[in-house]
Amino acid sequence: MAYIDYYKILGLDKTASQDDVKKAYRKLARKYHPDLNPNDKEAEQKFKEVNEANEVLGNPENRAKYDKYGEHWRHGEEYEKAQQQQRQYQQGSGGFGGGFSGADFGDGGDFSDFFKDMFGGGGGFRSGRGTSGKFKGQDISAELNLSLRDAAQTHPQTFEINGQKIRITIPAGVYDGLQIRLKGKGNPGHNGGPDGDLYITFNIAADPQFERVGDDLKTKIDIDLYTAVLGGEVTVHTLDSTIKLKVKPGSQNGTTVRLKGKGFPVYKKDGQYGDLFVTYNVKLPTSLTDKQKELFEQLKNS
């Protein structure tokens, strides 16, 4: 069987950090997830390959073993002995301390023959535990769509994944692309191993009234020419209330004012809010009477 390059599968090189591995895995797992690619055999195969790569590279111990033996995986014991003899020769001391401990994986399920042969369940270089070991169930990913106003308040949410009803409390301030982990809510473990985790990514829909920029909000309001010139009061809607805003005389079209603390709640920081930025859109009068036109002429010529 051919050697499998797990780094290539995840689009990484050997210098990648564990965090890089985690990010690459999550991105590709979402891309090829069966729920997003129904009846797509190619995506299903890619999903299996990505999960297998993560089982190896996402576990520091397994990654160290994989990096150590590499393409010598078929003759791991012989390779290890040769490496030991070389170290003894270089250091002038003997005694190999304990040998290879083996991976904590079982029969591998959908894993490749290469994986099972290297980490357990096959011949050659494998775990001393054979097929009786435990390994964690596969992680799964899901997306949760929220409106901007839903994201602005703490509230419970119930949904179903793989026939399992999940209930969570969504804290105020979640943002688009935020991902959270629910430990043990993924696929079942094998041979008594722990269940996988569920990763939920939030998608926040655009709002017709507010634009969110970090924890701040932006909005536009119309004011008539007379209020812009003479000053006055306008009503501004925030996320949860309405307020009266004083308009200064001579306000120009496009003028922006800041309302401190009237923006979006800060994620996981109770009582903290961003600001609300209100931009004036000055509306010119239409259908003027002759008298009004005359007054404007007088203003023009004064």
C-alpha positions in Angstrom: 0.0 0.0 0.0 1.2 3.5 -0.7 2.5 6.0 1.8 -0.1 8.7 2.5 1.1 12.4 2.9 -1.3 13.7 5.5 0.3 17.2 5.3 -0.5 17.4 1.7 -4.2 16.4 2.4 -4.5 19.4 4.8 -2.6 21.7 2.5 0.2 22.2 5.1 4.0 21.7 5.4 5.8 19.9 8.2 6.6 23.2 10.0 2.8 23.9 10.6 1.8 24.4 14.2 -0.9 22.4 15.9 -3.1 25.5 15.6 -2.5 25.5 11.9 -3.5 21.8 11.7 -6.7 22.5 13.6 -7.7 25.5 11.4 -6.9 23.6 8.2 -8.9 20.6 9.4 -12.0 22.6 10.4 -12.0 24.5 7.1 -11.8 21.4 4.9 -14.2 19.4 7.1 -16.8 22.1 6.6 -16.1 22.2 2.9 -16.5 18.4 2.3 -19.0 17.7 5.0 -21.7 15.2 3.8 -24.5 17.4 4.9 -23.3 20.1 2.5 -22.5 17.7 -0.3 -25.3 15.2 -0.4 -24.8 12.2 -2.8 -21.3 13.5 -3.7 -19.0 10.5 -3.5 -15.9 12.5 -4.2 -16.6 14.9 -1.4 -17.4 12.0 0.9 -14.0 10.5 0.1 -12.3 13.8 0.7 -14.1 14.1 4.0 -12.7 10.7 5.1 -9.2 11.7 4.1 -9.4 15.0 5.9 -10.6 13.3 9.1 -7.9 10.6 8.9 -5.2 13.3 8.4 -6.6 15.1 11.5 -6.5 11.9 13.6 -2.7 11.7 12.9 -1.6 15.3 12.7 -4.1 16.7 15.2 -2.7 14.4 17.9 0.9 15.5 18.9 1.9 11.9 19.9 0.6 10.4 16.6 2.1 13.2 14.6 5.5 12.7 16.3 5.4 9.0 15.3 4.3 9.8 11.8 7.0 12.4 11.4 9.7 10.1 12.9 9.1 7.1 10.7 7.7 8.7 7.6 8.1 6.6 4.5 9.9 4.0 6.6 6.5 3.1 8.2 6.6 -0.5 6.8 9.9 -1.3 8.7 9.4 0.8 11.8 11.1 -1.7 14.1 14.1 -2.2 11.9 14.3 1.5 11.2 14.2 2.2 14.9 16.9 -0.3 15.6 19.2 1.3 13.0 18.5 4.7 14.4 19.4 3.4 17.9 22.6 1.8 16.8 23.6 5.1 15.1 22.9 7.0 18.4 24.9 4.5 20.4 27.8 4.9 18.0 27.7 8.7 18.1 27.1 9.0 21.9 29.2 6.0 23.1 26.4 4.8 25.3 23.8 2.0 25.0 20.3 1.1 26.1 17.2 1.8 24.1 14.6 3.1 26.5 11.3 1.3 26.1 10.6 1.2 22.3 7.6 2.5 20.5 4.5 2.9 22.6 1.9 2.5 19.9 -1.2 4.6 19.1 -4.4 4.5 21.0 -6.6 3.6 18.0 -8.7 0.6 17.2 -9.8 -1.0 14.0 -10.1 2.3 12.2 -13.6 2.0 10.7 -13.3 3.9 7.4 -9.7 4.7 7.8 -7.2 3.6 5.1 -5.1 0.4 5.2 -2.1 2.6 5.6 -3.5 4.2 8.7 -4.5 0.9 10.3 -1.2 -0.7 9.4 0.7 2.2 11.0 -1.4 2.9 14.0 -3.1 -0.4 14.8 -5.2 -3.2 13.2 -2.7 -4.2 10.5 0.7 -5.8 10.2 4.2 -4.4 10.2 4.6 -1.2 12.3 1.5 -1.1 14.6 0.4 -0.7 18.1 0.9 -3.5 20.5 -2.8 -3.2 21.5 -4.0 -4.7 18.2 -7.6 -3.9 17.4 -8.7 -3.6 21.0 -7.6 0.1 21.5 -9.9 3.1 21.8 -10.1 6.1 19.7 -12.2 9.3 19.7 -15.2 9.6 17.5 -15.1 12.0 14.5 -15.8 15.7 15.1 -18.7 17.1 13.2 -19.4 20.7 12.1 -22.7 22.6 11.8 -23.7 26.1 10.9 -26.3 28.2 12.8 -28.0 31.2 11.1 -29.0 34.1 13.3 -30.5 37.6 12.6 -28.5 40.6 13.9 -31.1 41.2 16.5 -31.0 37.6 17.7 -27.3 37.8 18.0 -27.7 40.9 20.2 -29.4 39.1 23.0 -28.7 36.1 25.2 -31.2 33.4 24.3 -31.6 29.6 24.2 -31.6 27.7 21.0 -32.6 24.1 20.2 -31.7 22.2 17.0 -31.1 18.7 15.9 -27.9 17.1 14.4 -27.6 13.4 13.5 -30.8 12.7 15.3 -29.5 14.3 18.5 -31.3 17.2 20.0 -28.9 19.9 21.0 -29.9 22.8 23.4 -27.5 25.7 23.9 -27.6 29.2 25.3 -26.3 31.7 22.8 -24.6 34.6 24.6 -25.3 38.2 23.4 -22.6 39.6 21.0 -21.8 36.5 18.9 -20.3 37.5 15.6 -20.3 36.2 12.1 -17.9 33.4 11.7 -17.5 32.7 15.4 -17.0 29.0 16.1 -17.7 27.3 19.4 -17.0 23.7 20.4 -19.5 21.4 22.2 -17.4 18.6 23.7 -18.7 15.1 23.3 -21.5 16.1 20.9 -19.9 14.6 17.8 -19.9 11.1 16.4 -19.6 8.2 18.9 -16.2 6.9 19.9 -15.0 3.4 19.0 -14.2 0.6 21.4 -15.2 2.8 24.4 -13.3 5.8 23.2 -14.6 9.4 23.8 -17.2 10.8 21.5 -16.1 13.5 19.1 -16.9 17.2 19.4 -19.4 19.4 17.6 -18.2 22.6 16.2 -20.9 25.3 15.5 -20.2 28.3 13.3 -22.5 31.3 13.5 -23.7 33.0 10.4 -25.2 36.5 11.1 -27.5 37.8 8.4 -27.3 41.4 7.2 -29.8 43.8 8.8 -31.8 46.3 6.8 -31.4 49.0 9.4 -28.0 48.5 11.0 -24.5 47.8 9.7 -22.3 46.1 12.3 -18.6 47.0 12.4 -17.0 45.0 15.3 -19.1 46.1 18.3 -20.3 49.3 16.8 -23.4 49.9 14.7 -24.0 52.3 11.9 -27.4 53.6 10.7 -28.8 56.4 8.5 -31.8 58.6 9.1 -33.5 61.1 6.9 -33.9 64.7 8.1 -35.7 67.5 6.2 -33.9 70.6 5.0 -35.5 72.8 7.5 -34.3 70.7 10.5 -30.8 70.6 8.9 -30.7 74.4 8.5 -32.5 75.5 11.7 -31.8 72.5 14.0 -34.4 70.4 15.8 -35.1 66.9 17.0 -35.4 63.6 15.3 -36.3 60.1 16.5 -33.5 57.5 16.3 -34.2 53.7 16.6 -31.5 51.7 18.5 -31.5 47.9 18.7 -33.9 47.9 21.7 -35.4 51.4 22.0 -36.0 54.8 20.5 -34.3 58.0 21.5 -34.7 61.7 20.7 -31.6 63.1 19.0 -31.0 66.9 18.9 -29.8 68.1 15.4 -27.5 71.1 15.4 -28.4 74.1 13.2 -26.5 74.0 9.9 -26.0 70.2 9.9 -24.6 69.1 6.5 -25.7 66.1 4.5 -23.6 63.1 5.5 -22.9 64.5 9.0 -22.3 61.6 11.4 -22.8 61.7 15.2 -21.9 59.1 17.8 -24.2 57.8 20.4 -21.9 56.2 23.0 -22.9 52.8 24.4 -25.9 52.4 22.0 -24.2 49.9 19.8 -23.8 46.1 19.9 -23.2 44.1 23.1 -19.6 43.0 23.5 -19.3 39.2 23.4 -19.0 37.6 26.8 -18.6 41.0 28.5 -21.8 41.8 30.4 -22.8 45.4 30.4 -20.3 46.5 27.7 -21.6 47.9 24.4 -20.1 49.4 21.3 -21.3 52.8 19.9 -24.0 53.7 17.5 -23.0 56.0 14.6 -25.9 57.9 13.0 -25.4 59.6 9.6 -27.8 62.3 8.4 -29.4 62.1 5.0 -30.8 65.5 4.2 -33.9 65.3 2.1 -34.6 68.3 -0.2 -38.2 69.5 -0.4 -40.2 68.7 -3.5 -43.4 70.2 -5.0 -42.6 73.7 -3.7 -45.3 76.4 -3.8 -44.7 79.6 -5.6 -44.4 81.4 -2.3 -41.8 78.9 -1.1 -39.8 79.2 -4.3 -39.9 83.0 -3.9 -38.5 82.7 -0.4 -35.7 80.5 -1.7 -34.9 83.1 -4.3 -34.7 85.7 -1.7 -32.3 83.6 0.3 -30.3 83.0 -2.8 -29.9 86.7 -3.5 -29.4 87.9 0.0 
